């Protein structure tokens, strides 16, 4: 709570919004958003796996690099994956993560 109050609630909210926009822009460029645009979250983005990649294999490689994303639940396990942008995560953290994903998948 001290960290939240030190950052300021409005600043923290703004940071989450900026990170959400950053991840959404990346997702739209390389994949698609799984969620209806009217109900997007400021804390996590669900990315539709339009490229048919192995989300499990991607996550295994990301794990070797010190990162992790979440795949979908049940029938959605390989159809989508989630990228969090909340809490103490920063835009630099997300930039690094998306750069790692781009590198693993050969995206430019």
N, CA, C and O atoms as CSV, one atom per row, in Angstrom:
chain,resi,resn,atom,element,x,y,z
A,1,UNK,N,N,0.819,-1.174,0.000
A,1,UNK,CA,C,0.000,0.000,0.000
A,1,UNK,C,C,0.870,1.247,0.000
A,1,UNK,O,O,0.530,2.258,-0.614
A,2,UNK,N,N,2.002,1.160,0.700
A,2,UNK,CA,C,2.899,2.314,0.739
A,2,UNK,C,C,3.372,2.689,-0.662
A,2,UNK,O,O,3.440,3.869,-1.006
A,3,UNK,N,N,3.700,1.669,-1.476
A,3,UNK,CA,C,4.144,1.939,-2.848
A,3,UNK,C,C,3.049,2.602,-3.667
A,3,UNK,O,O,3.314,3.529,-4.433
A,4,UNK,N,N,1.829,2.133,-3.506
A,4,UNK,CA,C,0.696,2.712,-4.247
A,4,UNK,C,C,0.502,4.168,-3.840
A,4,UNK,O,O,0.349,5.044,-4.691
A,5,UNK,N,N,0.510,4.413,-2.559
A,5,UNK,CA,C,0.311,5.785,-2.078
A,5,UNK,C,C,1.478,6.691,-2.460
A,5,UNK,O,O,1.278,7.869,-2.757
A,6,UNK,N,N,2.685,6.151,-2.452
A,6,UNK,CA,C,3.843,6.946,-2.849
A,6,UNK,C,C,3.772,7.338,-4.327
A,6,UNK,O,O,4.123,8.457,-4.700
A,7,UNK,N,N,3.316,6.409,-5.153
A,7,UNK,CA,C,3.172,6.708,-6.584
A,7,UNK,C,C,2.007,7.649,-6.818
A,7,UNK,O,O,2.051,8.482,-7.724
A,8,UNK,N,N,0.975,7.525,-6.019
A,8,UNK,CA,C,-0.243,8.318,-6.196
A,8,UNK,C,C,-1.256,7.528,-6.999
A,8,UNK,O,O,-0.921,6.949,-8.032
A,9,UNK,N,N,-2.481,7.501,-6.534
A,9,UNK,CA,C,-3.512,6.697,-7.200
A,9,UNK,C,C,-3.717,7.109,-8.648
A,9,UNK,O,O,-3.807,6.253,-9.528
A,10,UNK,N,N,-3.793,8.406,-8.906
A,10,UNK,CA,C,-4.001,8.859,-10.292
A,10,UNK,C,C,-2.814,8.492,-11.174
A,10,UNK,O,O,-3.003,8.078,-12.318
A,11,UNK,N,N,-1.603,8.635,-10.664
A,11,UNK,CA,C,-0.408,8.263,-11.428
A,11,UNK,C,C,-0.379,6.773,-11.723
A,11,UNK,O,O,-0.034,6.355,-12.827
A,12,UNK,N,N,-0.740,5.987,-10.739
A,12,UNK,CA,C,-0.754,4.531,-10.917
A,12,UNK,C,C,-1.798,4.139,-11.962
A,12,UNK,O,O,-1.528,3.319,-12.839
A,13,UNK,N,N,-2.976,4.724,-11.864
A,13,UNK,CA,C,-4.033,4.449,-12.834
A,13,UNK,C,C,-3.568,4.823,-14.242
A,13,UNK,O,O,-3.764,4.063,-15.191
A,14,UNK,N,N,-2.954,5.995,-14.368
A,14,UNK,CA,C,-2.466,6.457,-15.673
A,14,UNK,C,C,-1.408,5.511,-16.224
A,14,UNK,O,O,-1.403,5.213,-17.418
A,15,UNK,N,N,-0.504,5.035,-15.356
A,15,UNK,CA,C,0.528,4.086,-15.795
A,15,UNK,C,C,-0.111,2.804,-16.309
A,15,UNK,O,O,0.310,2.279,-17.340
A,16,UNK,N,N,-1.113,2.294,-15.615
A,16,UNK,CA,C,-1.800,1.082,-16.066
A,16,UNK,C,C,-2.472,1.310,-17.407
A,16,UNK,O,O,-2.433,0.438,-18.275
A,17,UNK,N,N,-3.085,2.466,-17.588
A,17,UNK,CA,C,-3.730,2.788,-18.870
A,17,UNK,C,C,-2.704,2.871,-20.006
A,17,UNK,O,O,-2.950,2.372,-21.104
A,18,UNK,N,N,-1.561,3.499,-19.741
A,18,UNK,CA,C,-0.510,3.614,-20.759
A,18,UNK,C,C,0.053,2.239,-21.127
A,18,UNK,O,O,0.284,1.947,-22.300
A,19,UNK,N,N,0.268,1.410,-20.120
A,19,UNK,CA,C,0.788,0.062,-20.395
A,19,UNK,C,C,-0.239,-0.765,-21.157
A,19,UNK,O,O,0.120,-1.519,-22.061
A,20,UNK,N,N,-1.510,-0.631,-20.802
A,20,UNK,CA,C,-2.567,-1.362,-21.510
A,20,UNK,C,C,-2.586,-0.956,-22.977
A,20,UNK,O,O,-2.671,-1.811,-23.858
A,21,UNK,N,N,-2.506,0.342,-23.240
A,21,UNK,CA,C,-2.514,0.824,-24.628
A,21,UNK,C,C,-1.307,0.281,-25.392
A,21,UNK,O,O,-1.426,-0.090,-26.560
A,22,UNK,N,N,-0.163,0.236,-24.745
A,22,UNK,CA,C,1.066,-0.259,-25.371
A,22,UNK,C,C,0.924,-1.734,-25.767
A,22,UNK,O,O,1.264,-2.119,-26.886
A,23,UNK,N,N,0.423,-2.541,-24.848
A,23,UNK,CA,C,0.255,-3.971,-25.132
A,23,UNK,C,C,-0.831,-4.180,-26.186
A,23,UNK,O,O,-0.669,-5.013,-27.077
A,24,UNK,N,N,-1.915,-3.449,-26.099
A,24,UNK,CA,C,-2.986,-3.579,-27.100
A,24,UNK,C,C,-2.491,-3.222,-28.491
A,24,UNK,O,O,-2.810,-3.912,-29.460
A,25,UNK,N,N,-1.713,-2.147,-28.599
A,25,UNK,CA,C,-1.163,-1.766,-29.910
A,25,UNK,C,C,-0.288,-2.873,-30.465
A,25,UNK,O,O,-0.361,-3.193,-31.651
A,26,UNK,N,N,0.541,-3.459,-29.608
A,26,UNK,CA,C,1.388,-4.579,-30.044
A,26,UNK,C,C,0.521,-5.753,-30.492
A,26,UNK,O,O,0.763,-6.341,-31.546
A,27,UNK,N,N,-0.488,-6.091,-29.691
A,27,UNK,CA,C,-1.364,-7.228,-30.006
A,27,UNK,C,C,-2.086,-7.009,-31.329
A,27,UNK,O,O,-2.189,-7.929,-32.141
A,28,UNK,N,N,-2.575,-5.823,-31.545
A,28,UNK,CA,C,-3.266,-5.526,-32.817
A,28,UNK,C,C,-2.307,-5.631,-34.002
A,28,UNK,O,O,-2.701,-6.058,-35.087
A,29,UNK,N,N,-1.065,-5.245,-33.796
A,29,UNK,CA,C,-0.088,-5.277,-34.880
A,29,UNK,C,C,0.295,-6.710,-35.263
A,29,UNK,O,O,0.403,-7.032,-36.446
A,30,UNK,N,N,0.498,-7.566,-34.259
A,30,UNK,CA,C,1.028,-8.897,-34.529
A,30,UNK,C,C,0.008,-10.021,-34.416
A,30,UNK,O,O,0.210,-11.090,-34.992
A,31,UNK,N,N,-1.058,-9.811,-33.704
A,31,UNK,CA,C,-2.082,-10.839,-33.488
A,31,UNK,C,C,-3.454,-10.173,-33.636
A,31,UNK,O,O,-3.757,-9.601,-34.683
A,32,UNK,N,N,-4.254,-10.245,-32.622
A,32,UNK,CA,C,-5.543,-9.555,-32.527
A,32,UNK,C,C,-5.942,-9.579,-31.060
A,32,UNK,O,O,-5.439,-10.388,-30.281
A,33,UNK,N,N,-6.837,-8.699,-30.699
A,33,UNK,CA,C,-7.369,-8.724,-29.339
A,33,UNK,C,C,-8.453,-9.785,-29.277
A,33,UNK,O,O,-9.317,-9.846,-30.152
A,34,UNK,N,N,-8.414,-10.614,-28.257
A,34,UNK,CA,C,-9.415,-11.660,-28.096
A,34,UNK,C,C,-10.724,-11.073,-27.571
A,34,UNK,O,O,-11.809,-11.537,-27.922
A,35,UNK,N,N,-10.611,-10.066,-26.742
A,35,UNK,CA,C,-11.776,-9.495,-26.073
A,35,UNK,C,C,-12.513,-8.486,-26.937
A,35,UNK,O,O,-11.943,-7.884,-27.848
A,36,UNK,N,N,-13.768,-8.320,-26.636
A,36,UNK,CA,C,-14.581,-7.270,-27.230
A,36,UNK,C,C,-13.996,-5.929,-26.798
A,36,UNK,O,O,-13.747,-5.716,-25.611
A,37,UNK,N,N,-13.777,-5.033,-27.737
A,37,UNK,CA,C,-13.156,-3.734,-27.462
A,37,UNK,C,C,-13.902,-2.939,-26.385
A,37,UNK,O,O,-13.300,-2.099,-25.715
A,38,UNK,N,N,-15.171,-3.187,-26.216
A,38,UNK,CA,C,-15.956,-2.436,-25.225
A,38,UNK,C,C,-15.630,-2.858,-23.793
A,38,UNK,O,O,-15.995,-2.157,-22.849
A,39,UNK,N,N,-14.955,-3.984,-23.618
A,39,UNK,CA,C,-14.740,-4.523,-22.279
A,39,UNK,C,C,-13.269,-4.810,-21.976
A,39,UNK,O,O,-12.957,-5.759,-21.258
A,40,UNK,N,N,-12.381,-4.006,-22.513
A,40,UNK,CA,C,-10.955,-4.218,-22.289
A,40,UNK,C,C,-10.572,-3.824,-20.862
A,40,UNK,O,O,-11.147,-2.903,-20.281
A,41,UNK,N,N,-9.608,-4.525,-20.322
A,41,UNK,CA,C,-9.180,-4.317,-18.942
A,41,UNK,C,C,-7.930,-3.443,-18.883
A,41,UNK,O,O,-7.053,-3.557,-19.739
A,42,UNK,N,N,-7.845,-2.578,-17.886
A,42,UNK,CA,C,-6.601,-1.815,-17.709
A,42,UNK,C,C,-5.497,-2.639,-17.043
A,42,UNK,O,O,-4.384,-2.143,-16.869
A,43,UNK,N,N,-5.783,-3.885,-16.668
A,43,UNK,CA,C,-4.797,-4.682,-15.938
A,43,UNK,C,C,-4.246,-5.881,-16.698
A,43,UNK,O,O,-3.177,-6.386,-16.354
A,44,UNK,N,N,-4.951,-6.346,-17.723
A,44,UNK,CA,C,-4.484,-7.504,-18.485
A,44,UNK,C,C,-5.076,-7.445,-19.889
A,44,UNK,O,O,-6.213,-7.011,-20.078
A,45,UNK,N,N,-4.290,-7.887,-20.872
A,45,UNK,CA,C,-4.767,-7.959,-22.252
A,45,UNK,C,C,-4.790,-9.415,-22.686
A,45,UNK,O,O,-3.813,-10.142,-22.505
A,46,UNK,N,N,-5.906,-9.834,-23.257
A,46,UNK,CA,C,-6.057,-11.183,-23.769
A,46,UNK,C,C,-5.840,-11.118,-25.284
A,46,UNK,O,O,-6.594,-10.458,-25.999
A,47,UNK,N,N,-4.814,-11.803,-25.756
A,47,UNK,CA,C,-4.390,-11.751,-27.156
A,47,UNK,C,C,-4.876,-13.000,-27.876
A,47,UNK,O,O,-4.649,-14.118,-27.412
A,48,UNK,N,N,-5.543,-12.811,-29.006
A,48,UNK,CA,C,-5.995,-13.945,-29.809
A,48,UNK,C,C,-4.813,-14.504,-30.590
A,48,UNK,O,O,-4.073,-13.752,-31.224
A,49,UNK,N,N,-4.638,-15.808,-30.547
A,49,UNK,CA,C,-3.523,-16.474,-31.213
A,49,UNK,C,C,-3.846,-16.659,-32.699
A,49,UNK,O,O,-4.079,-17.780,-33.151
A,50,UNK,N,N,-3.858,-15.576,-33.441
A,50,UNK,CA,C,-4.191,-15.622,-34.870
A,50,UNK,C,C,-3.079,-16.240,-35.711
A,50,UNK,O,O,-3.303,-16.578,-36.873
A,51,UNK,N,N,-1.901,-16.390,-35.152
A,51,UNK,CA,C,-0.768,-16.950,-35.881
A,51,UNK,C,C,-0.624,-18.455,-35.676
A,51,UNK,O,O,0.210,-19.092,-36.319
A,52,UNK,N,N,-1.422,-19.020,-34.794
A,52,UNK,CA,C,-1.354,-20.451,-34.533
A,52,UNK,C,C,-0.052,-20.892,-33.896
A,52,UNK,O,O,0.398,-22.016,-34.117
A,53,UNK,N,N,0.553,-20.026,-33.111
A,53,UNK,CA,C,1.801,-20.390,-32.434
A,53,UNK,C,C,1.504,-21.356,-31.291
A,53,UNK,O,O,0.363,-21.469,-30.844
A,54,UNK,N,N,2.518,-22.038,-30.834
A,54,UNK,CA,C,2.394,-22.848,-29.627
A,54,UNK,C,C,2.629,-21.915,-28.443
A,54,UNK,O,O,3.755,-21.478,-28.202
A,55,UNK,N,N,1.578,-21.619,-27.718
A,55,UNK,CA,C,1.703,-20.749,-26.551
A,55,UNK,C,C,2.544,-21.433,-25.483
A,55,UNK,O,O,3.310,-20.773,-24.782
A,56,UNK,N,N,2.410,-22.739,-25.353
A,56,UNK,CA,C,3.217,-23.496,-24.390
A,56,UNK,C,C,4.701,-23.355,-24.727
A,56,UNK,O,O,5.512,-23.088,-23.840
A,57,UNK,N,N,5.060,-23.529,-25.980
A,57,UNK,CA,C,6.462,-23.422,-26.390
A,57,UNK,C,C,6.978,-21.994,-26.201
A,57,UNK,O,O,8.111,-21.794,-25.764
A,58,UNK,N,N,6.157,-21.019,-26.525
A,58,UNK,CA,C,6.543,-19.629,-26.314
A,58,UNK,C,C,6.826,-19.384,-24.836
A,58,UNK,O,O,7.836,-18.776,-24.483
A,59,UNK,N,N,5.943,-19.852,-23.990
A,59,UNK,CA,C,6.109,-19.634,-22.557
A,59,UNK,C,C,7.340,-20.365,-22.015
A,59,UNK,O,O,8.015,-19.868,-21.113
A,60,UNK,N,N,7.628,-21.543,-22.567
A,60,UNK,CA,C,8.833,-22.266,-22.149
A,60,UNK,C,C,10.083,-21.457,-22.484
A,60,UNK,O,O,10.989,-21.338,-21.658
A,61,UNK,N,N,10.132,-20.905,-23.684
A,61,UNK,CA,C,11.290,-20.100,-24.084
A,61,UNK,C,C,11.357,-18.810,-23.272
A,61,UNK,O,O,12.440,-18.389,-22.865
A,62,UNK,N,N,10.217,-18.186,-23.038
A,62,UNK,CA,C,10.216,-16.982,-22.210
A,62,UNK,C,C,10.719,-17.298,-20.802
A,62,UNK,O,O,11.421,-16.486,-20.199
A,63,UNK,N,N,10.367,-18.462,-20.279
A,63,UNK,CA,C,10.832,-18.866,-18.957
A,63,UNK,C,C,12.346,-18.927,-18.880
A,63,UNK,O,O,12.931,-18.561,-17.860
A,64,UNK,N,N,12.981,-19.382,-19.937
A,64,UNK,CA,C,14.444,-19.418,-19.989
A,64,UNK,C,C,15.040,-18.021,-19.955
A,64,UNK,O,O,16.193,-17.834,-19.568
A,65,UNK,N,N,14.237,-17.037,-20.366
A,65,UNK,CA,C,14.687,-15.649,-20.427
A,65,UNK,C,C,14.221,-14.829,-19.221
A,65,UNK,O,O,14.468,-13.626,-19.134
A,66,UNK,N,N,13.550,-15.502,-18.305
A,66,UNK,CA,C,13.123,-14.821,-17.089
A,66,UNK,C,C,11.767,-14.171,-17.155
A,66,UNK,O,O,11.503,-13.221,-16.418
A,67,UNK,N,N,10.897,-14.659,-18.021
A,67,UNK,CA,C,9.565,-14.067,-18.176
A,67,UNK,C,C,8.517,-15.160,-18.284
A,67,UNK,O,O,8.841,-16.335,-18.460
A,68,UNK,N,N,7.258,-14.760,-18.178
A,68,UNK,CA,C,6.156,-15.707,-18.323
A,68,UNK,C,C,4.892,-14.944,-18.701
A,68,UNK,O,O,4.645,-13.835,-18.226
A,69,UNK,N,N,4.110,-15.559,-19.557
A,69,UNK,CA,C,2.773,-15.068,-19.881
A,69,UNK,C,C,1.800,-16.175,-19.494
A,69,UNK,O,O,2.218,-17.271,-19.121
A,70,UNK,N,N,0.526,-15.896,-19.582
A,70,UNK,CA,C,-0.483,-16.904,-19.241
A,70,UNK,C,C,-1.259,-17.295,-20.483
A,70,UNK,O,O,-1.636,-16.442,-21.286
A,71,UNK,N,N,-1.494,-18.587,-20.635
A,71,UNK,CA,C,-2.320,-19.028,-21.757
A,71,UNK,C,C,-3.783,-19.029,-21.336
A,71,UNK,O,O,-4.106,-18.750,-20.182
A,72,UNK,N,N,-4.650,-19.339,-22.264
A,72,UNK,CA,C,-6.080,-19.369,-21.965
A,72,UNK,C,C,-6.444,-20.571,-21.112
A,72,UNK,O,O,-5.635,-21.472,-20.893
A,73,UNK,N,N,-7.661,-20.561,-20.645
A,73,UNK,CA,C,-8.190,-21.658,-19.829
A,73,UNK,C,C,-8.942,-22.659,-20.704
A,73,UNK,O,O,-9.537,-22.285,-21.714
A,74,UNK,N,N,-8.914,-23.918,-20.316
A,74,UNK,CA,C,-9.723,-24.946,-20.964
A,74,UNK,C,C,-9.533,-24.989,-22.461
A,74,UNK,O,O,-8.413,-25.133,-22.951
A,75,UNK,N,N,-10.635,-24.863,-23.192
A,75,UNK,CA,C,-10.607,-24.923,-24.654
A,75,UNK,C,C,-9.814,-23.776,-25.281
A,75,UNK,O,O,-9.459,-23.838,-26.458
A,76,UNK,N,N,-9.537,-22.744,-24.510
A,76,UNK,CA,C,-8.828,-21.573,-25.034
A,76,UNK,C,C,-7.313,-21.652,-24.845
A,76,UNK,O,O,-6.602,-20.709,-25.191
A,77,UNK,N,N,-6.811,-22.758,-24.303
A,77,UNK,CA,C,-5.389,-22.872,-23.942
A,77,UNK,C,C,-4.430,-22.439,-25.043
A,77,UNK,O,O,-3.459,-21.742,-24.749
A,78,UNK,N,N,-4.651,-22.807,-26.251
A,78,UNK,CA,C,-3.763,-22.433,-27.356
A,78,UNK,C,C,-4.401,-21.396,-28.290
A,78,UNK,O,O,-3.809,-21.021,-29.302
A,79,UNK,N,N,-5.584,-20.948,-27.953
A,79,UNK,CA,C,-6.287,-19.975,-28.797
A,79,UNK,C,C,-6.016,-18.539,-28.392
A,79,UNK,O,O,-6.280,-17.613,-29.160
A,80,UNK,N,N,-5.489,-18.347,-27.189
A,80,UNK,CA,C,-5.204,-16.996,-26.721
A,80,UNK,C,C,-4.150,-17.045,-25.625
A,80,UNK,O,O,-3.834,-18.108,-25.090
A,81,UNK,N,N,-3.617,-15.883,-25.307
A,81,UNK,CA,C,-2.702,-15.760,-24.171
A,81,UNK,C,C,-2.861,-14.374,-23.577
A,81,UNK,O,O,-3.284,-13.431,-24.246
A,82,UNK,N,N,-2.510,-14.274,-22.293
A,82,UNK,CA,C,-2.733,-13.033,-21.563
A,82,UNK,C,C,-1.406,-12.411,-21.140
A,82,UNK,O,O,-0.470,-13.098,-20.732
A,83,UNK,N,N,-1.362,-11.090,-21.254
A,83,UNK,CA,C,-0.201,-10.325,-20.817
A,83,UNK,C,C,-0.683,-9.326,-19.775
A,83,UNK,O,O,-1.535,-8.480,-20.045
A,84,UNK,N,N,-0.116,-9.444,-18.577
A,84,UNK,CA,C,-0.502,-8.554,-17.477
A,84,UNK,C,C,0.221,-7.219,-17.599
A,84,UNK,O,O,1.373,-7.151,-18.027
A,85,UNK,N,N,-0.483,-6.162,-17.215
A,85,UNK,CA,C,0.123,-4.825,-17.149
A,85,UNK,C,C,-0.492,-4.104,-15.958
A,85,UNK,O,O,-1.283,-3.171,-16.093
A,86,UNK,N,N,-0.087,-4.583,-14.780
A,86,UNK,CA,C,-0.654,-4.052,-13.546
A,86,UNK,C,C,0.371,-4.105,-12.426
A,86,UNK,O,O,1.498,-4.560,-12.621
A,87,UNK,N,N,-0.025,-3.642,-11.268
A,87,UNK,CA,C,0.852,-3.707,-10.107
A,87,UNK,C,C,2.102,-2.874,-10.309
A,87,UNK,O,O,2.035,-1.706,-10.693
A,88,UNK,N,N,3.241,-3.491,-10.043
A,88,UNK,CA,C,4.517,-2.773,-10.115
A,88,UNK,C,C,5.212,-2.928,-11.463
A,88,UNK,O,O,6.346,-2.478,-11.620
A,89,UNK,N,N,4.561,-3.552,-12.434
A,89,UNK,CA,C,5.123,-3.673,-13.777
A,89,UNK,C,C,5.245,-2.272,-14.372
A,89,UNK,O,O,4.399,-1.407,-14.143
A,90,UNK,N,N,6.316,-2.067,-15.140
A,90,UNK,CA,C,6.530,-0.763,-15.770
A,90,UNK,C,C,6.466,-0.894,-17.294
A,90,UNK,O,O,6.472,-1.998,-17.840
A,91,UNK,N,N,6.405,0.236,-17.952
A,91,UNK,CA,C,6.426,0.242,-19.413
A,91,UNK,C,C,7.735,-0.359,-19.925
A,91,UNK,O,O,7.744,-1.048,-20.945
A,92,UNK,N,N,8.832,-0.103,-19.225
A,92,UNK,CA,C,10.113,-0.721,-19.616
A,92,UNK,C,C,10.049,-2.243,-19.508
A,92,UNK,O,O,10.582,-2.950,-20.363
A,93,UNK,N,N,9.399,-2.747,-18.461
A,93,UNK,CA,C,9.225,-4.193,-18.315
A,93,UNK,C,C,8.461,-4.771,-19.504
A,93,UNK,O,O,8.842,-5.799,-20.062
A,94,UNK,N,N,7.391,-4.101,-19.877
A,94,UNK,CA,C,6.562,-4.584,-20.995
A,94,UNK,C,C,7.299,-4.474,-22.319
A,94,UNK,O,O,7.181,-5.355,-23.171
A,95,UNK,N,N,8.050,-3.415,-22.497
A,95,UNK,CA,C,8.838,-3.262,-23.712
A,95,UNK,C,C,9.829,-4.415,-23.836
A,95,UNK,O,O,10.004,-4.984,-24.914
A,96,UNK,N,N,10.475,-4.752,-22.721
A,96,UNK,CA,C,11.414,-5.882,-22.723
A,96,UNK,C,C,10.679,-7.188,-23.047
A,96,UNK,O,O,11.129,-7.962,-23.892
A,97,UNK,N,N,9.547,-7.429,-22.374
A,97,UNK,CA,C,8.785,-8.661,-22.594
A,97,UNK,C,C,8.341,-8.796,-24.044
A,97,UNK,O,O,8.533,-9.846,-24.657
A,98,UNK,N,N,7.754,-7.751,-24.591
A,98,UNK,CA,C,7.282,-7.827,-25.976
A,98,UNK,C,C,8.452,-7.980,-26.941
A,98,UNK,O,O,8.321,-8.633,-27.976
A,99,UNK,N,N,9.590,-7.385,-26.611
A,99,UNK,CA,C,10.801,-7.592,-27.415
A,99,UNK,C,C,11.245,-9.048,-27.381
A,99,UNK,O,O,11.675,-9.594,-28.397
A,100,UNK,N,N,11.141,-9.675,-26.217
A,100,UNK,CA,C,11.480,-11.101,-26.098
A,100,UNK,C,C,10.527,-11.952,-26.928
A,100,UNK,O,O,10.959,-12.869,-27.627
A,101,UNK,N,N,9.235,-11.650,-26.853
A,101,UNK,CA,C,8.251,-12.402,-27.645
A,101,UNK,C,C,8.548,-12.219,-29.124
A,101,UNK,O,O,8.537,-13.192,-29.879
A,102,UNK,N,N,8.812,-10.994,-29.549
A,102,UNK,CA,C,9.146,-10.737,-30.956
A,102,UNK,C,C,10.372,-11.533,-31.372
A,102,UNK,O,O,10.410,-12.095,-32.467
A,103,UNK,N,N,11.370,-11.582,-30.504
A,103,UNK,CA,C,12.596,-12.311,-30.817
A,103,UNK,C,C,12.326,-13.821,-30.936
A,103,UNK,O,O,12.783,-14.464,-31.882
A,104,UNK,N,N,11.595,-14.370,-29.989
A,104,UNK,CA,C,11.290,-15.805,-29.999
A,104,UNK,C,C,10.501,-16.176,-31.258
A,104,UNK,O,O,10.765,-17.202,-31.885
A,105,UNK,N,N,9.545,-15.342,-31.616
A,105,UNK,CA,C,8.651,-15.662,-32.744
A,105,UNK,C,C,9.170,-15.139,-34.084
A,105,UNK,O,O,8.563,-15.408,-35.121
A,106,UNK,N,N,10.271,-14.404,-34.081
A,106,UNK,CA,C,10.819,-13.861,-35.330
A,106,UNK,C,C,9.956,-12.746,-35.904
A,106,UNK,O,O,9.873,-12.586,-37.122
A,107,UNK,N,N,9.316,-11.980,-35.034
A,107,UNK,CA,C,8.495,-10.843,-35.475
A,107,UNK,C,C,9.369,-9.607,-35.543
A,107,UNK,O,O,10.330,-9.476,-34.785
A,108,UNK,N,N,9.038,-8.702,-36.448
A,108,UNK,CA,C,9.858,-7.468,-36.530
A,108,UNK,C,C,9.011,-6.234,-36.381
A,108,UNK,O,O,9.532,-5.119,-36.424
